[in-house]
Amino acid sequence: MFNSRKSVVLRIGSRFELSCAPLSLCGAPLAYADKVKYLGVIIVACRYFKCSFEHVKSKFYCVLNTLLHRARGASELVSVQLFKSFSVPVISYALEAVSPNIVDKKTICAAPPTFRPQ
C-alpha cells in the first residue's frame, strides 16, 4: 500500500525541466519535486543523477563547532578522537553509495587538513 501524500515524482534526465503529464497513485495525483530526501541523502532533479551535500556540510560544521566549544580545555588527542567519533561519520555518511562527483568531493573535503575524512 502506498501513501500518495508522502510520494512525489522526481525527474532525472535531459528532459527533466519540461512539463509532464500528471501522474497519480491509487487515484490521488502526485506532486513533482525538485529534490527528494531518501535515507538522509538529498537527490536533486537534474540532467544526471546528482545529490546535494549542503545539509551534510551544515550538520558537519554544527557538530564540529559544538565539539570545539565543549572540548575547549581538553588535550589535542582527546579533541581528535572526539572529532573522529562524531564529525567524520556525519560527513562520510552514504558517500560510498552515491559516489559524489569531483566538485562535490572538493566541497566536502574543504575542511581543514587535520579534519579531512579518510
N, C-alpha and C positions, 0 to 999 in steps of 0.2 A: 504494500500500500504506500503510495507517495503522498506527501503533503505539498500541494500546489502552492501554498503560501510561502513555503520555505525553499521552493525550487525556482531557479532562474535560468535564462539562456545566455551563454557566453559564446560569442563568435570569434573564432581564430582562423585567420587565413587572409588571402589577398582581397577578399570582398567583405571584410569584417565591418566596414563603415557603412555599407549600403543597407537600405531598409529591407526588411524581410517580412514575409507573410507571418501573421500572428500564429503562435503555437499554443496548444492547450494540453493540459494534463488532467485526466479524469473530468473533462468538461470545463475546467477552470483555465482562464488564459494565463500564460507565463510571461513574466516581465523580462525584458532584455537588460543585461547588466554590463557595465564597463570593466568591473573587476569582481572577483569572487574569492572568498576566503575559504579554503578547504584544508583541514587538518593543520591550521596555523600558517599556511602558505597562501599568499595572495597571488592569484593568477589574473593577468591583465589581458583584456581584449586587444589584439594586435595582429600584425601580418604573420607573425610566427609565435610559437609558444614562448611566453615571457612571464616572469614572476617579478613582483615588486618587493624590494627588500628595505624600503623606508621604515616600515613599522619595526622590523628586526633591528635596524641600526638605532632607532629611538629607544627600544627596550634595552639594548646593549649599553648605551650611554647612561640610561637611567640606573641600571644595576651597577655600572662602573662608578658613577658618582656617589651612589649610596655606599658602596664598599669603601671608597676613598674617604668619605666623611666618617663612617663608623670605625674604620681601622686607622685613624689618624696617628695614634701613638704606637701602633703595632710594628713589629720588625718587618724588614723587607721580605723575608722568607714567608712570613705569615700572610702578608699582602698578596704576594704572588700566588700562594696556594689558594687563598680566597678567590682571587681572580680566575684561576683555572677551574675552580669548583663551581662558581656561579655565573661568570660572564661568558666564558668560552662556550658552554652549552647553548646559551641564548643565541649567540652569533652563528654557531655552526649547525643549528637545528635544520634538518632536511636539505642541507647543501648537496649531499651526495645524491639525493633523489631528484632534485630539479636541475642539476648541472647549470649553474649560472654562467652567463657569457662573460667575456673579458672585462667589459665596463663594470658589470655588477661585482665581479671579483675585486676590482681595484677599489670600488667604493666600500666594500665590506672590509678590505684589508687596509683602509685608510687610518686605522687605529695606530697609536704609537708602536714602534717596532717591538718593544718588550711585550706588548699585549696582543700581538697577532696570533690568531688561531693556527694550529699546525695541520 
